[in-house]
């Protein structure tokens, strides 16, 4: 158990807090005198078996499914759908044993393709793709970015129960066996990532992703870490139509070690993995706080990712409380959603009306902005970020500070001196709940 976790569990406190900031850097701050920082972070886990061992066990005994080598034929066209670098899934370790089993089935490398499920994230570079799957796999197997904005790469799959026209990557039509690879972590709309979310909205077209986010993004509730998110049922229904033949999901500990690996039928993998993931990322909190400091790590590349820390902080902050978000955001707000930040700064009711009238070109960014804007109306939110300047912060209706100590001083001026504050070092994954 780490020192931070011991402090949280034993009710002690730290005078100096070290927050993860990027994959290679940390940010430290000191709380004011006589104020106890209560730290909430993913549960520390005992040493587990190696990833290779966990993978072999999962692939040898899949949930609700026969083994890959019992299902795949030599003439199959196999598509492996994998998440991108904004997710910590160790695809470079997961894909090789899958390829070995496909080879046993007689499937040729030329009949296998890896598709990165970007949603509307920016395209990955060649080096980023190589990093995600490993150099040997990158040289051996054809790898491609999903591009939600390229209509020529999409095919029509029908209409969802919500009335959303479903356009997905053409490779799903062309493949005869589809394997998904992802990670089970909290998510503000779907409750958790993982499961069939790798397809929907992972490899959907812009129109479909917009419909999905407008349908579920305007819901005022914060579903971060929830098992009852309405979007999950929609995701599963679509997968049943499209066909997700086999799924591998991991559950990671806070240090990115693999805590569990599950494989097989996507619904069973999600259901079993959900309970394991909640054991890691769900942290009991005896009460809420007037002031919460949260690092968005490991979601830090841009505010489209880093903003997840606000949802995490909202699970620990009292209504009207201060949430101080620490997020690096070297790529700024978003490379693909130019109106995202502007819409966050608007009244959520106004954005919702404009969306309903179809007046936003970027409906996806606007819909997500509504959820953030609703939290902005419920909490005082401030930023400590090297990648976001004061002008951007003000546009979103936030204050920006150079140091956490400066943001805490402003919170003190508004909330009054506090005996304790809540601290979430891994806000990109953590949610708090009442025990």
N, C-alpha and C positions, 0 to 999 in steps of 0.2 A: 504494500500500500504506500502511495507517495506521501510526501510531507503535507502537500495541499489537501489531499484527501483525508489524512489523519486529523488535520485541523478542523475540517468540516464535520467529521463524524464525532469527534470528541468535544466539539463546542469551544475549542480554543481559538486563538486569533493570530494573525500575522501582522507585523508592522510594515512589511514590505511585500507587495504582491507582484509576481512576475507573470505576465500574460503572454501566451503565444500570439504572434503578430503575423508572420509569414512562415513559410516552411523553413526558413533559415534565420529568423530573427525573433526576438521577444521585446516586450515593452514593460517596464517596471514602474510602479507608482507606490507612494506611501499615503495611507489614509490619515486624516486629521487626528490629533491627539484625542485619546479617550473614546475613539470610535473603533468598534470591532468589525473587521471585514469577515463576513461569513461566506465561505467559498463553497460553491455548488458545481460539481463537475461529474462527468461520467464515472461510473463505478470502476474502481481498480479491480482487475481480474487476476486470478492465479495463473501461473504459467500453464499454457495449454500445449497440445501436441503441435507439431510442425504443420505448416500450411499444406505441404505435400501429403502428409498423413491424413489431414482432415479432408482434403480434396479426394483422395483415393477412396476413403470411406463413403463420402457423399455420392461419388459417381458409381461406386459398386453397389450401393443400396439406396437408390433414389426414392423420393417420396411420391407415391401414387403413380409411378411410371416404371416401365422396363428400362434397363440400361441403354445408353446410346448405341452400343454395339449390337443390341438386340432389335433396334428399331430402324437403323439407317441401312439403306441399300447401296451397293456400289455405284449405281447410276444417279444417286440423289445429288441435287444442287443444294449445298448447305450454306446458310447465311448465319453468321455469328454477329449478333447485335450487342454492342458493348458501350458503356457510358464513357464520357470524355474526361479530360484532366481536371475538371471542376469537382470530380468525385474521386475518392481515394481508393476505389476498388483496385486490387492488385491484379489487373488483367494479364500482365506479363507472366504471372505465375499460374493463373487459372487456365489460359488458353492452351499451353503445351500438352497437358494430359488429355484435354478434349481432342486435340489433333491426333494424338497417338491412338485414341479409340476410333476416330474416323478413319485413320489409316488401316486399322485392323478390319474395318468394314469394306475396305477396297475403294474408298473415296479418294479421288485424285486431288492434289493441291489446287489444280486449275478449276476444280468444281467447288471450291470453298472461297468465301469472301467475308471479310470483316467490315462491318458498317458501324461507324461511331454515331451514337444516338445523341445528337447535339440539341435537339429541340430547336430553339432559336438562338442558342449560344453562337458565338463567332466560330468560324471554321478553324480547325486545328492545323497547325503547320506540319510539314513533313517530319520535322524533328520531334514535335509533340506527339504525333502518332507513333513514331518509333519508340519514344519514351513509354508510352502507354502500354504497348503490346510487347516491347522488347525488340532489339535489333534483328535477332535471328528470325522471329516471326514476321517482322515487317518486310524482310527481304524475301521470305518464302511465300507469304499469302497476300493476295490483293487486299488493300485497305482503302476505304473511302469515307469521306465525311458525308453525313446526311446534310442536305441543304434545303431547309424548309421554304426558302424563297425562290427556288428553281422549280417552276411548275412542270417543266419537261421531265423532271425526275420523279414525279408523283403519279400515283394511280388511284382511281376512285374505288372505295370499298363500301359504299352505301351511306345511310344516314343513321346517326345514333338516336337513342330514345329521347335525347334532349333536343333533337332536330338539327344536330350538327352534321354538316356534310363532311364525311371522313375521307381525307386524302392522305395517303401514306407513301413512303418510299417505294419506288417501282420494284426494288429487289425483293420485297415481300411477296409480290405476285410471281416473280421468277423463281423463287426458291421452293424446294419441295420439303425442306426440313429447316426450321428456324430455332436457333439456340440463343437465349438471352443471358447476359452477364451483367450483374449490378450489385448494389450495396443497399442494405436496409438502414436508413437514417431518417430522422424526423424531417417533415416537410410541411410548410404552412397551408397548403391546399389539400394535398392528398393524405395528410396525417403522417404518412411515412413514404419515403421513396421505396424502391425495390419492387418486386413482383412485376406485373405487366406494364408498369409505368415506363419501362424501357422502350415499349412500342408506342404508347399513347400517354403523353405527347412526344416521347423521345424521337420518333422518326416520322412524325406527322408534318403536314404542310402548314404554312403560315395561317391559311384560312381556318383549318381545323383546330390548330392550337389557339387561335383567337377565340373561336367558338367555345372551346373548353374553358379557357380562362375567364371569359365573360360569364359563362354559365355558373362557374363555381367561385371565381375570384371576387364577385360582388357580394358574396355571402359575408356578413359582418363578423362572423366568428373566427377566432384564431384556432386553426386546427393543428397547430404545431405539436406533434407527438400524440395526436388523437387517434383512437381506433375506430371512430365513428364518422370520419370525413365522408360526406356524400359523394365526392369525386371518385373514391375508390371503387364503388360499385360500377360506375360508368367505365372505368379503366378495365375492370375484369370482363364486363360485357363485350367490350370491343375486342379484347384478346380472344374471346371465344369465337368471334366471327373471323378474325384475321388468321389466327392460328399461331400460337407460341408453343412449339412442340416440346421444348425442354428449357429449364431455367436453372442457372447457378447464381445464388446470392450469398454474399458474405455479411457477417456482423463483425465490425471492428471495435477493438478496445481504443481508449483515448490515445494510446501511443502508436496507433495504426497497425498493431499486431492483429492478426485474424483470430477472433474469439470463437467463431463458429462458421461453418460452411454447409450450405444446404443445396440440394439438387433435386430435380424432378419436375413434377407437375407445378405450374406456376402458382396456382391458388394454394396448394398445400405448402409449397416452399414459403410463400408469403405468410400464411397463417402460423406456421411453426416458427419461422424466423422472427415474426413480430414480437412474440413473447420473449424471445432471447434478446432482441434489440431493446425492448422496453426495460429489461433488467440492467442494461448498460447505460442507456441514455436518459431514462427517467429517474429523476433525483427527488426524493421527498423533501419538502420544505415545511417546517412547522408554522411559518407565517410569512406574509408578504412584507416588502420593504418600501420605504419612501424613496430610497435611492438605490439604484442597481447599476453596477458597472459590468458590461458584458463585452468580451472579445468575440468577433464573428468567426474566428478561426475554427475549422479549417476552410471556411468560405471567405476568401479574402481578395480574389483577383479583381473584382469590380463590385459596384454597389448592387447589381442584380443578384450577386451571390452574397456579398457582405451584409446586405439588408436583412438576411435571415436572423442576424443577431438581435434585431429588434423584436422579432416574434419570440425568440428565446427569452429576452429580458422581460417581455410582457407576461411571461408565466411566473415571474418572481416579484414584479413591481405592483404596488398598490395603485388603483386608479388615481390619476392625478399626480403620481410619483414621477421622479426623474429617472430616465434610462440614458446612461452614458455609453454610447457605442464606440468601441475601439476597433477600427477596421482599416486595413492598409489601402485597398483599392488602387493599385498602380495603374489599372486600365480605366480608371474613372468611373462614370456612372454605368455605362453599358455601350458596347460597340455596335449593338444591333437594335437598341430601343432608345432612339434619340429623344422621345417625348416623355420618357419614364420619370426623370427628375422633375420636370416642369409640372407634370400631373400630380406628383406627390404633394407639391406645394399648393394645389388647388383644393377647394372644398370637395370632399368625396361625393356629395350629392350632385355637384355640378359635373364632375367627371362622369358619373353614372348616367346622367341625363344625356350628355354628349355621346356616350357610348351607345345608349339605346337608340339615339337618332342616327347612328352610323357616321358620326362626324370626325372620328379619329382614324387616321391612316394606320397608326400603330395601336390597334385595339388590344393587343397582348400587353404591351407596356402600360397602357392606360388602366387595364383591369387590375394588374398587379399593383399599380400605383394607388388604386382605391383602397386596397387592403392596408398598405403602409400609411396612407393618409388617415384612415380611421384610427390607427394606433397613434398617429401624431395628435389627433384630437383627444385621445384618452390619457396620454402621457406627455411629459416634457422631454423631448429627445434632443440630445446633443452628440456631436461627433468629435472624436480624436482620430485624425486620419492624415497621412502624408499625401494620399492620392486625391483627396477632395478638398478644394479650397473653400474659403469663407463665402464666396459668391454662390457656389453650388449649394452649400449648406443652407444659406438663406433662401435660395430658390425653392428648396424642399421644405422650408419652414423650420429648420433646425438651427441651432447655434454650433459653431465650430470652435474648438480650443486646441492649443498646441500641446497641452499636457492634461493628463487625467486629473492632476491636482487642481488645475484651473477650473475644470468642469465641476469638480466636487465643491470648490469654493462657491461657484454660482448656484449649485444645488442647495448648499447650506443657506445662502442668502434668501432663497425662495422657500425651502421646506423648513428652515430652522435647523440648528445643530442636531445631529443624529448620534444615537448611542451605538448604532451598528448599520452596516450597509450590506447588501447582497452583492456577491461577485460571481460571475459565470465565465471561467476562462475559455471554455470551448462552446461558445454560443451557436456555432454552425451545426452542432449536433445535440445540444443539451436542452431539455425542458424540465421544468419543475412542477410538482403536483402536491396537493395536500394529502398527507398519509392517512 
